[in-house]
Amino acid sequence: MDWTGLTVLVTGGTGSFGRRFAEIVLKETQIRKLIIFSRDELKQHEMRTAFGDPRLRYFIGDVRDRERLHRAVHGVDVLVHAAALKQVPSCEYNPFEAVKTNVLGASNIIDVAIDAGVAKVLALSTDKAVNPINLYGATKLVAEKLFVQGNAYAGAGGTAFACVRYGNVVGSRGSVIPAFRQQMATGKVTITDERMTRFWITLEQGVRFVLKCVGLMQGGEVFVPKIPSMRITDLAEVVAPGCEREAIGIRPGEKLHEVLVSRDESRYTLEFDDMFLIQPVHPWWRTRAYPEARPMEDGAKYSSDGNGWWLSRDELRDIIEE
């Protein structure tokens, strides 16, 4: 996709994803303007100081505030929705706040994008939206459904909405790596369960996948990258080598393994060499053929424990050091 001359807005733009997105887009494309939309004026000031690019604009605002969003999206061609409350315990303790940001915020994004004539909106989702067992995952599942079916409100030829869904991001806020490093000084690290596995993706991989999917999307898709799995025991050994490991038990709302494509979704999922594409169930607004794809095996699933691609300890070490 040619980004030359486009105006792009990123919600939650001062977060880990937003900053890396800005770095890559400003360096590698000729966009006209990149709008950073977030609540934190300090982080915006720090970002303004660090980047100093005249193509950047900063909007203080909250996705809960439809009027502010309406002002921010004026003239925007592409909107990437990365704003969310994503800490599982925090969402459980503040459930109404999680719903206001993750669900009602998604609804606001859809409404203002349609009204402003934004061409494409791509929302970031998570593996925790698949068969959710915590409120964070449940809110992201609802958000996914809103963005997929938001195409019915836009209609054929209107704003296109789609999602990307991927796993844990290396080095993002809330990552277990800083906790392991802090515990290393004590000689003991705590893990919840030695059997635990997770999907892993780097920030740069996540950004580049989003850029690719903006170009591919027609409306209603959920794009899932093929990414490696890692074992929590391997991660603990790489981050805190030689430390004793103490299993403290799985936490409420946590899974042993994560799923990116469920068995029920497999019947309408296409598989590519590098990703899966979960098709909308009722895609009356747009259709597109993907001759290079093959149907995913009915009844199959894409899970972190059943993945055929595993990160070795050396690969984990290289990723973390980078």
DAMO-V782508 format. One record per backbone hydrogen bond with DSSP energy under -0.5 kcal/mol. CO is the residue of the C=O (numbers start at 1). NH is the residue of the N-H. Records with the same first field share a line. If there is no record, write none. Layout:
CO = NH, NH
//
This chain:
1 = 3
3 = 6
6 = 8, 32, 33
7 = 77, 78
8 = 35
9 = 80
10 = 13, 37
11 = 82
12 = 15, 18
15 = 19
16 = 20
17 = 21
18 = 22
19 = 23
20 = 24
21 = 25
22 = 26
23 = 27
24 = 28
25 = 29
30 = 5
33 = 8
34 = 36, 57
35 = 10, 37
36 = 38, 59
37 = 12, 13
38 = 61
39 = 41
40 = 44
41 = 45
42 = 46
43 = 47
44 = 48
45 = 49
46 = 50
47 = 51
48 = 52
53 = 56
55 = 34
57 = 36
58 = 60
59 = 38
62 = 65
64 = 66
65 = 69
66 = 70
67 = 71
68 = 72
69 = 73
71 = 74
73 = 76
77 = 119, 120
78 = 9
79 = 81, 122
80 = 11, 82
81 = 124
84 = 86
86 = 88
87 = 91
88 = 92
89 = 93
90 = 94
92 = 95
94 = 98
95 = 99
96 = 100
97 = 101
98 = 102
99 = 103, 104
100 = 105
103 = 107
104 = 108
105 = 109
106 = 110
107 = 111
108 = 112
109 = 113
110 = 114
111 = 115
112 = 116
113 = 117, 118
114 = 117
119 = 160
120 = 79
121 = 162
122 = 81
123 = 164
125 = 166
126 = 129
127 = 130
129 = 131, 132
134 = 138
135 = 139
136 = 140
137 = 141
138 = 142
139 = 143
140 = 144
141 = 145
142 = 146
143 = 147
144 = 148
145 = 149
146 = 150
148 = 151
149 = 152, 153
150 = 153, 154
151 = 155
155 = 158
160 = 121
161 = 220
162 = 123
163 = 223
164 = 125
166 = 127
168 = 170, 201
169 = 172
172 = 175
176 = 180
177 = 181
178 = 182
179 = 183
180 = 184
181 = 185
182 = 185
183 = 186, 187, 188
184 = 187
187 = 244
189 = 246
191 = 248
192 = 249
193 = 196
196 = 232
198 = 230
199 = 168
201 = 170
202 = 206
203 = 207
204 = 208
205 = 209
206 = 210
207 = 211
208 = 212
209 = 213
210 = 214
211 = 215
212 = 216
213 = 217
221 = 163
222 = 278
223 = 165
224 = 276
225 = 227
228 = 200
229 = 311
230 = 198
231 = 235
232 = 236
233 = 237
234 = 238
235 = 239
236 = 240
240 = 243
244 = 189
245 = 247
246 = 191, 248
251 = 254
256 = 197
258 = 304
261 = 302
262 = 266
263 = 267, 299
264 = 267
265 = 268
266 = 269
268 = 279
269 = 296
270 = 277
271 = 294
274 = 226
275 = 272
276 = 224
277 = 270, 279
278 = 222
280 = 283
282 = 284
290 = 293
294 = 271
297 = 300
301 = 303
302 = 260, 261
308 = 310
309 = 229
312 = 316
313 = 317
314 = 318
315 = 319
316 = 320
317 = 321
318 = 322
//
